[in-house]
C-alpha cells in the first residue's frame, strides 16, 4: 500500500552522479543503461536510483493483494519508436525520444485489465532530486485523445492482460535521462483501493525536437533539419581571405560517447534541472563548459603556443568523439584545442541533444576587447611596424550558431543565435560569449546584451594605422575601411560547398543601412572618429601583388604609378614576419628597404622574395607569413600602409578504399600524399576516423618525405553501423598541418545466409 507522502527522493550521498558513473563504468555503459535495476517495485516509497539495491515485490497474504493490478513488464517498442523519432542512429541502445512527439508502448499485467475497476498513471522522473514542484516528476494521466506537445496518454487497445497506449511528452519537457514508473490503482468493492508501483529497468532519454512546432528549436525546412541536426560530418572553413582551407570534421553526434558526454557536461555546468528544457540556458551553460578556463575545468584546453608535446595538437583531431571519449575517461580537460575544435565540439554536443547547430567561420575576425569598432596598428616614424602594440585581427575565427526562439527578447529575434565557446573574453568572471541573435548583430542592437557588443565588433571595424614617436606620441596616418568580417562561411545544405552568410551579419560596406547601423552602434560603444591628416597630394597609386607558391617560395611586388607631372621619391619598407593565425608575431624572416625615384607618368616596382628553404623548416606547422608594407612619398607626405597574410597552400590527401565495407569487419583505406614543398616533410603522423567507425590508432611516419616524393600508407578501418559514411584522414608534420582527405563508403550489414 502506497502512502500520500511518497516521494521520488534521491539521496545525494548514496547516489553517484552521471559523471561519476560514466567515469567508473566507461567502456561498458551499455550494460548499466539496459537492465541494471529491478524490473518490479511495489514498495510504499519510490526507490532510489542506487543500482546496488534492486527492489522486489513485497508479498502479503491478503485478498486485496491477490486481486491488485501488477505490471509484469513494459514493451517500449524501441525499434519502431526510435525510427519514428529519428533517433535510430544513436548507438546508445535505450529509447531516445524527441520531446512533444507521441510514441507507442504496451504494458503486460499479471491479470486481465478491467477499464471499469483498474486505472494506471505513468510517472516520468528526472533530475538529481526529483520533485513535482520542480517539474522533475511528471504524472501522465489517461486522456480521451492525446494533445500534441502536451503530456498525456490514450489507450489504443486492450487485449486481456496487455494494454497498448500512445504517449505524448511535452514540447517543453526537461531534456535528459528519465526513469519510468507505472502506478496502478484497483478499486475494491468496499470503496477502498489497492495501489501498486512498477519501475521500468531501462532509462529513457528525452531530447529537443526541431520537428515539433511547439518546441522552441522548431526548424521548418526538412533539408535544414537533416543538415543541422542529423548530418554526422561537415566542413569547417579555415585559412585566409583569398586562400581558404576546408577542414572536414566528424561530428559523430550519434556515437555512444557523445550523448553521454552532453549529459555529463550538463551536470558539470550545474544548470538547474528545470532549466534543462530551455535551449537558451542549455546553450549558454554548455558552451561555457566546453572550454577548460573555468575553476572546475571543462572539456578542452586551449593552446595557441605551437607547443603541444604534452598533448595532441589542435590540428591532429579529425572529429569530436575522440575528444569527448578522452574527456569521459580521464574526467579532466583534453589537450589541446583551438577555435575550430571548440566550435566543432559545440556542434556535436548540441546536435546530439537535438538543437540545430552549425559552425561559422569569420575571416579577418577582430579581437576588440573595448568594443570600439576600431583596430589600431602602430608604426615608427621610420616605417617599422610595432607589432606587439597592435590590436589583433585573427586570420579567421570559428564560432557557432544554434536555432531557437527567443521569448526573452522583443519580437523579431527568433532564429539563428550566435555564441562562441572559445575562451576569449571573461564576462562576469566566466569565459562565455552569447548566445545573441544574428539579426541583432546585423542591426547593431547592442543594448540586448548576450555579448552582442563583442560579436558585433568582431565583424565590423576600420583599421587605423598610427605612427608612434620615441616619446609615445601617436599620429593617425592611414585608415582601411571595413577590413574585418569577410567571407563569413558555413557548410551549405546538402552539399560540401561553402555558404557565404556575411549578409546575415552585416550590411554592404557602402550602403546607407550600414552607415545607420554603425552610427547606432557608436552610441553604445563610445567610439570617437579619428581624423587622418590629408597629404598635399595623393598622386601615386600603389598596388600589392604576389603570393606563396606550392613549393613555399614567395615573391611579392609593390607597384607604384606616378600620375603627376612631377617626379616623386618613394621610400618603401617591407618585412615578412612569421605569425600565428591569431596575429601573434613570432620571428622576423626577411626585410627590404628601397628608395624609388618615379619620373612623371612612370611606374616602378619594389619587391621582396623569400625561398621556402629559408624558413619552412624553422617555423611551427601552423604558422604563416605576415607582410608589413609602408611606403611614403617624400614630396607630398602621402602614405601607403598594408598588412597582408600569405599562407602555403596545403596539398590534399588522396583516399581510396579496398574491399567491401561490412559492419564488424575491417577493410583497407589507402592514403596517398605527394610533398609539394621544396624541403623534406619530417616528423609526420596520419590520423583517420569516421562516424560509426572503430577509431584506428594514429600512424607515426618515421621516414622523411622528400620534395615531390609520393607517400602511401594503408590503414584498416572497422565499421560499427551501416549506412553511407565519410572517412576523414589528416596528415601533419613539422612543416605542414591541416592536410586532409575524405572518401565516402557504403557500409552494409553482414548478410545472414
C-alpha positions in Angstrom: 0.0 0.0 0.0 1.5 3.4 -1.0 1.1 6.4 1.2 0.3 10.0 0.1 3.7 11.1 1.4 5.5 9.0 -1.2 8.4 10.9 -2.9 10.8 10.4 -5.8 13.7 11.0 -3.5 17.3 10.5 -4.3 19.9 10.6 -1.5 22.8 12.7 -2.9 25.2 10.9 -0.6 24.3 7.4 -1.8 23.7 8.2 -5.5 26.6 8.6 -7.8 26.3 11.4 -10.4 26.1 10.6 -14.1 29.6 11.9 -14.5 31.0 9.6 -11.7 29.2 6.6 -13.1 30.4 7.2 -16.6 33.9 7.5 -15.2 33.6 4.3 -13.3 31.8 2.2 -15.8 33.0 3.7 -19.1 33.6 1.1 -21.8 30.7 -1.0 -20.5 27.9 1.6 -20.1 25.6 -0.3 -22.4 25.2 -2.8 -19.6 24.5 -0.1 -17.0 21.9 1.6 -19.3 19.9 -1.6 -20.0 18.6 -4.0 -17.4 20.6 -2.8 -14.4 17.8 -2.3 -11.9 15.0 -4.5 -10.7 12.0 -4.8 -13.1 9.4 -4.6 -10.3 8.8 -2.3 -7.4 5.7 -2.1 -5.2 7.3 -0.6 -2.2 5.4 2.1 -0.4 8.1 4.7 -1.4 9.8 5.3 -4.6 13.2 3.6 -4.9 16.4 5.5 -5.1 18.5 5.3 -8.2 21.2 3.4 -6.4 21.9 0.5 -8.7 23.2 -1.7 -5.9 19.8 -2.1 -4.2 17.3 -3.9 -6.5 13.7 -3.7 -5.3 11.2 -6.6 -5.3 7.5 -7.4 -4.6 6.5 -7.3 -1.0 4.1 -10.3 -0.8 1.1 -10.0 1.6 -1.3 -12.8 2.4 -4.5 -10.7 1.8 -7.3 -11.0 -0.6 -6.7 -7.4 -1.8 -3.1 -8.3 -2.8 -4.4 -11.2 -4.9 -6.6 -9.0 -7.0 -4.3 -6.0 -7.2 -3.1 -5.0 -10.7 0.6 -5.6 -11.1 2.6 -4.7 -14.2 4.9 -7.5 -15.2 6.8 -5.7 -18.0 6.7 -2.8 -20.5 7.4 -3.0 -24.2 8.7 0.4 -25.2 8.9 -0.8 -28.9 12.3 0.8 -29.1 13.0 0.0 -32.8 9.7 1.4 -34.1 9.8 4.5 -31.8 13.4 5.3 -32.4 12.8 5.2 -36.1 9.7 7.5 -35.8 11.7 9.9 -33.6 14.7 9.9 -36.0 16.9 8.6 -33.2 17.7 5.1 -34.6 21.2 6.2 -35.5 22.2 6.7 -31.8 24.5 3.9 -30.7 23.1 4.1 -27.2 20.5 1.3 -27.2 17.9 3.0 -25.0 14.7 4.6 -26.1 15.5 8.1 -27.2 12.5 10.4 -27.6 12.3 13.8 -29.2 10.0 15.8 -27.0 6.5 16.9 -28.0 6.1 13.8 -30.1 4.0 10.7 -29.5 5.3 7.2 -29.0 3.7 3.8 -28.6 4.2 1.2 -25.8 2.4 -1.6 -24.2 2.0 -2.8 -20.6 1.7 -6.5 -19.7 -0.2 -7.0 -16.4 -0.4 -10.1 -14.2 -4.2 -10.5 -14.9 -6.8 -9.2 -17.2 -7.1 -5.4 -17.2 -10.6 -4.0 -16.4 -11.3 -0.5 -17.6 -14.1 -0.2 -15.0 -12.1 -1.1 -11.9 -8.4 -0.5 -13.0 -6.5 2.7 -13.7 -2.9 3.5 -14.1 -0.7 6.6 -14.2 2.7 7.0 -15.8 5.4 8.8 -13.8 8.4 10.2 -15.7 11.1 11.1 -13.2 14.3 13.0 -13.9 16.9 15.2 -12.1 19.1 14.9 -9.1 16.4 15.5 -6.6 13.0 14.7 -8.3 10.1 16.8 -7.1 6.7 17.6 -8.6 7.1 21.2 -7.6 10.2 21.5 -9.7 8.7 19.7 -12.7 11.1 16.8 -12.4 8.3 14.3 -11.5 5.6 14.3 -14.2 2.4 12.4 -13.7 0.9 11.4 -17.0 -2.8 10.6 -16.9 -5.2 9.0 -19.3 -6.9 11.2 -21.9 -9.6 10.5 -24.5 -7.1 11.7 -27.1 -3.5 12.9 -26.6 -2.8 16.6 -27.2 0.2 17.1 -29.5 3.0 18.7 -27.5 1.4 18.0 -24.1 1.9 15.3 -21.5 -0.8 12.5 -21.7 -1.6 9.0 -22.9 -4.5 7.3 -24.5 -5.4 3.6 -24.6 -5.3 2.3 -28.1 -6.0 -1.4 -27.5 -6.8 -3.8 -24.6 -6.0 -7.5 -25.2 -6.9 -9.1 -21.9 -3.7 -8.7 -19.9 -2.0 -6.5 -22.4 -2.8 -2.8 -22.7 -1.4 -0.8 -25.7 -1.1 3.0 -25.3 0.0 6.1 -27.1 2.0 8.5 -25.0 3.0 12.2 -25.7 5.6 14.2 -24.0 5.5 17.9 -23.6 7.1 20.1 -26.2 8.9 22.0 -23.3 9.9 18.9 -21.4 13.2 18.9 -19.5 15.9 17.3 -21.6 17.8 14.5 -20.1 17.6 11.0 -18.6 14.3 9.7 -17.2 13.1 6.8 -15.2 9.6 5.5 -16.0 7.2 4.3 -13.3 3.8 2.8 -13.6 1.4 3.4 -10.8 -1.8 1.2 -10.8 -5.0 1.5 -8.8 -7.6 -1.2 -8.4 -11.0 -0.2 -6.9 -12.3 -2.6 -4.3 -16.0 -3.3 -3.7 -15.9 -1.7 -0.2 -14.7 1.6 -1.8 -11.1 1.2 -0.8 -8.3 0.9 -3.4 -5.3 -1.2 -3.9 -2.2 0.5 -5.3 0.9 -0.9 -6.9 4.1 0.6 -8.4 6.4 -0.7 -11.1 9.8 0.7 -12.1 11.0 0.1 -15.6 14.6 -1.1 -15.6 15.8 1.0 -18.6 16.5 4.7 -18.7 14.6 6.8 -21.3 16.3 9.8 -22.9 14.3 12.9 -23.9 15.9 15.4 -26.3 14.9 18.6 -28.1 12.7 18.2 -31.2 13.2 20.5 -34.2 10.4 18.6 -36.0 7.8 19.7 -33.4 6.1 23.1 -34.0 5.7 23.6 -30.2 9.4 23.1 -29.4 11.5 26.2 -29.2 14.0 24.7 -31.5 11.5 24.0 -34.3 13.1 24.4 -37.7 10.6 24.5 -40.7 12.6 23.1 -43.6 13.3 19.4 -43.7 16.6 19.8 -45.6 17.8 22.2 -42.9 16.9 19.7 -40.1 18.8 17.0 -42.0 21.8 19.2 -42.3 22.0 20.9 -38.9 20.7 18.1 -36.7 21.2 14.7 -38.5 24.4 15.2 -40.6 27.3 13.5 -38.8 30.1 15.1 -40.8 30.7 18.6 -42.1 33.2 21.2 -43.3 34.9 24.0 -41.3 36.5 26.8 -43.3 39.9 28.0 -42.2 42.9 29.7 -43.9 43.0 33.3 -45.1 41.0 35.7 -47.3 41.8 34.6 -50.8 43.2 31.2 -49.8 40.6 29.1 -48.0 41.4 25.8 -46.3 38.5 23.4 -45.9 38.7 21.1 -42.9 36.4 18.0 -42.9 35.1 17.1 -39.5 33.5 14.1 -38.0 30.8 15.5 -35.6 29.7 11.9 -34.8 26.8 13.1 -32.6 25.3 9.6 -32.7 28.4 7.8 -31.4 27.7 6.3 -28.0 30.0 8.7 -26.1 28.6 11.9 -27.4 25.1 12.0 -25.9 26.5 10.7 -22.6 29.2 13.4 -22.7 26.5 16.1 -23.4 24.5 14.9 -20.3 27.7 14.8 -18.2 28.5 18.3 -19.3 25.0 19.4 -18.3 25.8 18.2 -14.8 29.2 19.8 -14.7 27.6 23.1 -15.7 25.4 22.9 -12.6 22.4 24.0 -14.7 19.3 23.5 -12.6 17.1 20.6 -13.6 14.0 22.8 -14.6 16.3 25.0 -16.8 17.3 22.0 -18.9 14.3 22.3 -21.2 15.3 25.8 -22.2 17.6 25.8 -25.3 18.9 29.3 -24.4 20.1 28.3 -21.0 21.4 24.9 -22.2 23.5 26.5 -24.9 24.8 29.2 -22.6 25.7 26.7 -19.8 27.3 24.0 -22.0 29.3 26.4 -24.2 31.0 27.6 -21.0 31.8 24.0 -20.0 33.3 23.2 -23.4 36.4 25.4 -22.6 38.7 24.5 -19.8 39.3 28.0 -18.5 36.9 27.7 -15.5 37.9 26.8 -12.0 36.2 23.4 -12.2 37.6 22.7 -15.6 35.9 21.9 -18.9 36.2 19.6 -21.9 39.0 21.1 -23.9 42.2 23.0 -23.1 43.0 25.9 -25.5 46.6 26.3 -26.7 47.9 28.7 -29.3 51.6 28.4 -28.4 52.7 25.9 -31.0 54.0 23.7 -28.2 51.8 20.6 -27.8 54.3 17.9 -26.6 52.2 17.0 -23.5 49.0 16.5 -25.5 47.6 16.3 -29.0 48.0 19.3 -31.3 44.7 21.0 -32.2 45.0 20.2 -35.9 45.6 16.5 -35.3 42.0 15.9 -34.3 39.6 14.7 -37.0 36.4 14.6 -35.0 34.6 15.3 -31.8 34.0 11.8 -30.5 37.7 11.1 -29.8 37.9 14.3 -27.7 34.7 13.5 -25.8 35.8 9.9 -25.2 39.0 11.1 -23.6 37.1 13.6 -21.5 34.8 10.9 -20.2 37.7 8.5 -19.4 40.0 11.0 -17.7 37.5 13.4 -16.2 39.7 16.4 -17.0 40.4 18.8 -19.8 41.7 17.3 -23.0 44.8 18.8 -24.5 44.6 20.7 -26.9 42.1 22.7 -28.9 41.8 26.0 -30.9 38.7 27.9 -32.1 37.6 25.4 -34.7 37.9 22.5 -32.3 35.8 24.3 -29.6 33.2 25.1 -32.3 33.1 21.5 -33.6 32.6 20.1 -30.1 29.7 22.5 -29.5 28.2 21.4 -32.8 28.4 17.8 -31.8 27.0 18.2 -28.3 24.0 20.4 -29.3 23.2 18.2 -32.3 23.3 15.2 -30.0 20.8 17.0 -27.8 18.6 17.8 -30.8 19.4 21.6 -31.1 20.1 22.7 -34.8 23.7 23.9 -34.7 26.4 24.8 -37.2 30.0 26.2 -37.4 30.5 29.7 -38.6 33.9 31.0 -39.9 34.6 34.7 -39.8 37.6 35.7 -42.0 39.6 38.7 -40.6 38.0 38.5 -37.2 38.7 41.4 -34.9 39.5 40.9 -31.3 38.2 44.2 -30.0 38.0 43.9 -26.2 37.0 47.6 -25.8 34.2 47.3 -28.4 35.5 50.5 -30.1 34.9 49.0 -33.6 38.4 50.3 -34.4 41.5 48.2 -34.9 44.8 50.0 -34.3 48.1 49.2 -35.8 51.3 51.1 -34.9 54.5 52.0 -36.7 57.6 54.0 -36.0 58.0 57.3 -38.0 60.8 55.4 -39.9 58.3 52.9 -41.2 58.9 49.9 -38.9 55.9 48.1 -37.5 55.5 48.0 -33.7 53.8 44.6 -33.8 53.4 44.0 -30.1 51.2 47.1 -29.6 48.7 46.1 -32.3 45.1 45.2 -31.8 44.7 41.7 -33.3 42.8 40.6 -36.3 42.7 36.9 -36.5 43.1 35.4 -40.0 39.9 33.5 -39.2 37.8 32.7 -36.2 35.2 29.9 -35.8 32.1 30.2 -33.6 28.7 28.7 -33.6 25.0 29.3 -34.4 22.1 27.4 -32.9 18.5 27.8 -34.0 15.8 28.5 -31.4 13.1 31.0 -30.4 13.8 34.0 -28.1 10.7 34.7 -26.0 13.0 36.5 -23.6 13.7 39.3 -26.2 11.4 41.6 -28.1 9.7 40.2 -31.2 11.9 39.6 -34.3 14.9 37.8 -32.8 14.0 34.2 -33.2 16.2 32.1 -35.5 20.0 31.7 -35.6 21.7 32.6 -32.3 25.5 33.2 -32.3 27.7 32.0 -29.5 31.4 31.4 -29.1 32.7 28.5 -26.9 36.3 29.6 -27.5 37.7 31.3 -24.3 38.5 34.9 -25.3 36.9 37.4 -23.0 35.9 37.0 -19.4 32.4 38.2 -18.7 31.3 38.4 -15.0 34.0 36.0 -14.0 33.2 33.5 -16.7 34.6 32.8 -20.2 31.4 32.9 -22.2 30.0 34.7 -25.3 26.4 34.7 -26.4 24.0 33.4 -27.5 22.9 36.6 -29.2 20.5 36.9 -32.2 22.4 37.1 -35.5 19.8 39.7 -36.5 20.8 41.9 -33.5 24.4 41.8 -34.7 23.3 42.9 -38.2 21.1 45.7 -36.9 23.6 47.0 -34.3 21.2 46.3 -31.4 23.9 46.2 -28.9 21.6 47.0 -26.0 20.2 43.5 -26.0 23.1 42.1 -24.1 24.3 38.4 -24.5 27.7 39.8 -25.7 26.2 41.3 -28.8 28.8 44.1 -28.5 31.7 41.7 -28.7 30.3 39.8 -31.7 29.4 43.0 -33.5 33.0 44.3 -33.0 34.4 41.0 -34.5 32.7 41.6 -37.8 32.6 45.4 -38.0 35.6 47.8 -37.9 38.1 50.0 -39.6 41.8 49.6 -39.2 43.7 52.8 -38.3 47.4 53.0 -38.7 49.3 55.2 -36.3 52.9 56.4 -36.1 54.4 56.4 -32.6 57.5 58.6 -31.8 60.1 57.9 -29.2 58.1 59.8 -26.6 54.9 57.8 -27.2 53.0 60.5 -29.1 50.7 58.9 -31.7 49.5 60.3 -35.0 46.9 58.6 -37.2 48.3 58.4 -40.8 46.1 55.9 -42.7 42.8 54.1 -42.5 41.5 50.9 -44.0 37.7 50.9 -44.2 35.6 47.9 -43.0 38.5 45.4 -43.1 37.0 42.8 -40.8 34.1 40.4 -41.1 34.9 38.9 -44.6 33.6 35.8 -46.4 31.7 34.5 -43.4 31.3 30.8 -44.2 29.4 27.7 -43.2 28.7 24.4 -45.0 25.9 24.7 -47.5 22.8 22.5 -47.0 23.1 19.1 -48.7 26.4 19.9 -50.4 30.1 20.2 -49.3 30.3 23.7 -50.8 30.6 27.0 -48.9 27.6 29.1 -48.0 28.5 32.7 -47.6 26.5 34.2 -44.7 28.2 37.6 -44.4 25.0 39.4 -45.4 23.3 37.9 -42.4 25.8 39.6 -40.1 26.3 43.0 -41.8 25.1 45.3 -44.5 27.1 46.1 -47.6 30.0 48.4 -46.8 28.9 51.5 -48.8 25.2 51.1 -48.1 23.0 53.6 -46.2 21.9 50.8 -43.9 25.5 50.1 -42.9 26.1 53.7 -42.1 23.0 53.9 -40.0 23.9 50.7 -38.1 27.4 52.0 -37.3 26.0 55.3 -36.1 23.6 53.5 -33.8 26.3 51.1 -32.5 28.7 54.0 -31.8 26.2 55.3 -29.3 26.8 52.1 -27.2 30.5 51.5 -27.7 31.9 55.0 -27.0 33.8 55.2 -30.3 35.3 58.6 -31.4 36.1 59.2 -35.0 39.8 59.5 -35.9 40.7 62.3 -38.3 43.5 61.4 -40.8 45.7 64.3 -41.8 45.5 64.5 -45.6 48.6 64.7 -47.7 49.2 67.7 -50.0 48.5 65.3 -52.9 47.7 61.6 -53.5 49.0 61.2 -57.0 50.9 57.9 -56.5 48.8 54.8 -57.0 50.0 51.7 -55.1 49.1 48.0 -55.7 50.5 44.9 -53.9 50.6 41.6 -55.8 52.2 38.2 -55.5 51.7 35.0 -53.5 53.3 32.0 -52.0 53.9 29.1 -54.5 53.1 25.5 -53.7 56.8 24.9 -53.1 56.9 27.6 -50.4 58.7 30.2 -52.4 57.3 33.7 -52.1 57.6 36.7 -54.5 55.8 39.9 -53.6 55.8 43.2 -55.6 54.7 46.7 -54.7 53.8 48.5 -57.9 53.9 52.4 -57.8 52.5 54.5 -60.6 53.2 58.3 -60.6 50.2 60.0 -62.1 51.6 63.5 -61.6 53.6 65.8 -63.9 56.4 65.9 -61.4 58.9 63.3 -60.2 58.2 61.6 -56.9 60.6 59.9 -54.4 59.0 57.0 -52.6 60.6 55.3 -49.5 59.5 51.7 -49.2 59.9 49.3 -46.3 58.7 45.7 -46.4 59.2 43.0 -43.8 58.0 39.4 -43.7 57.1 38.0 -40.2 56.2 34.5 -39.1 52.8 34.8 -37.4 50.1 32.7 -35.8 46.6 32.8 -37.3 45.7 34.8 -34.2 48.0 37.6 -35.4 50.6 36.9 -32.7 54.0 37.6 -34.3 56.8 35.1 -33.9 60.1 35.8 -35.8 61.1 38.2 -38.5 62.1 36.4 -41.7 63.3 39.0 -44.1 63.1 42.7 -44.8 63.6 45.0 -47.7 64.4 48.8 -48.0 64.3 50.8 -51.2 64.3 54.3 -52.4 62.4 54.6 -55.6 62.5 57.6 -58.0 59.4 57.8 -60.1 59.6 60.0 -63.2 56.4 61.8 -64.2 53.8 59.4 -65.5 56.1 56.5 -64.9 55.9 53.3 -62.9 58.3 51.5 -60.5 58.4 48.2 -58.6 59.8 47.3 -55.2 59.9 43.6 -54.3 60.6 41.1 -51.6 61.3 37.4 -52.3 61.7 34.5 -49.9 62.6 30.9 -50.6 60.9 28.1 -48.9 64.2 26.6 -47.9 64.9 29.8 -45.9 62.0 29.4 -43.5 59.9 26.3 -43.8 62.0 24.1 -41.5 62.3 26.7 -38.8 58.6 27.6 -38.2 55.7 25.8 -36.5 53.5 24.0 -38.9 50.5 26.2 -38.0 52.4 29.5 -38.7 52.1 31.7 -41.8 53.7 34.9 -43.2 52.5 38.4 -42.4 53.9 41.0 -44.8 54.0 44.6 -43.5 54.5 47.3 -46.1 54.9 51.1 -45.6 55.5 53.5 -48.5 56.0 57.3 -48.0 56.0 59.8 -50.8 58.6 62.4 -49.8 57.3 65.4 -51.6 53.6 65.1 -50.6 53.7 63.1 -47.3 51.3 60.6 -49.0 51.4 57.3 -47.0 50.5 53.8 -48.1 50.3 51.1 -45.4 49.3 47.5 -45.8 49.4 44.2 -43.8 48.7 41.1 -45.8 48.7 37.4 -44.9 50.4 34.7 -47.0 49.9 31.0 -46.4 51.4 28.0 -48.0 48.7 26.1 -49.8 48.2 22.7 -48.3 48.2 19.6 -50.5 45.3 17.1 -50.4 45.4 13.6 -49.2 44.0 11.1 -51.7 42.0 8.3 -50.1 40.8 5.1 -51.7 39.0 2.1 -50.2 39.7 -1.5 -51.0 37.2 -4.3 -50.3 33.6 -4.2 -49.1 32.6 -2.2 -46.0 30.7 -4.6 -43.8 29.6 -3.9 -40.2 32.1 -5.6 -37.8 34.7 -6.4 -40.4 37.8 -4.4 -41.2 38.6 -3.0 -44.7 41.5 -1.1 -46.1 41.8 2.6 -46.8 44.8 3.6 -48.9 46.2 7.1 -48.3 48.4 8.9 -50.8 50.3 12.2 -50.4 52.8 14.0 -52.7 55.1 16.5 -51.0 54.8 19.8 -52.9 57.4 21.7 -50.8 61.0 22.4 -51.6 62.0 20.9 -48.3 61.5 17.3 -46.8 58.5 16.6 -44.6 59.7 15.3 -41.2 58.0 14.0 -38.0 54.8 13.1 -39.8 51.7 11.3 -38.5 48.5 10.2 -40.0 45.1 10.1 -38.3 41.8 8.6 -39.6 38.2 8.3 -38.3 34.6 8.4 -39.3 31.1 8.3 -37.8 30.2 4.8 -36.7 33.8 3.6 -37.2 36.1 2.0 -34.7 38.9 4.6 -34.5 42.3 3.2 -35.6 45.5 4.3 -33.9 47.4 7.2 -35.5 50.3 6.2 -37.7 53.7 7.7 -37.0 55.8 8.2 -40.2 59.4 7.6 -39.3 60.9 8.3 -42.7 61.0 11.8 -44.1 59.2 12.6 -47.4 61.4 14.4 -49.8 60.4 17.2 -52.2 57.9 15.8 -54.9 58.2 12.4 -53.2 55.0 10.2 -53.0 54.0 8.7 -49.7 51.5 5.8 -49.4 50.0 4.1 -46.3 47.3 1.5 -45.8 45.1 1.8 -42.7 42.4 -0.7 -41.6 39.0 0.6 -40.5 36.2 -1.4 -38.9 32.6 -0.1 -39.1 30.2 -0.3 -36.2 27.0 0.5 -38.0 25.6 0.5 -41.5 24.9 3.5 -43.8 26.7 5.9 -46.1 29.8 7.2 -44.2 32.6 9.7 -44.8 36.0 8.6 -43.7 38.3 11.5 -42.8 42.1 11.4 -42.7 44.5 14.1 -41.7 48.3 14.4 -42.0 50.5 16.7 -40.0 54.3 17.1 -39.7 56.8 19.8 -38.7 56.3 21.7 -41.9 52.6 21.3 -42.7 49.3 20.8 -40.9 45.6 20.6 -41.8 46.4 18.3 -44.8 43.2 16.3 -45.1 41.3 14.0 -47.3 37.8 12.4 -47.4 36.4 9.2 -49.0 32.7 8.1 -48.9 31.9 4.5 -48.3 28.6 2.5 -48.1 28.6 0.3 -45.1 26.3 -2.7 -45.2 25.2 -5.2 -42.6 26.6 -8.7 -42.8 24.3 -11.0 -44.8 22.9 -13.9 -42.9 22.8 -16.9 -45.2 
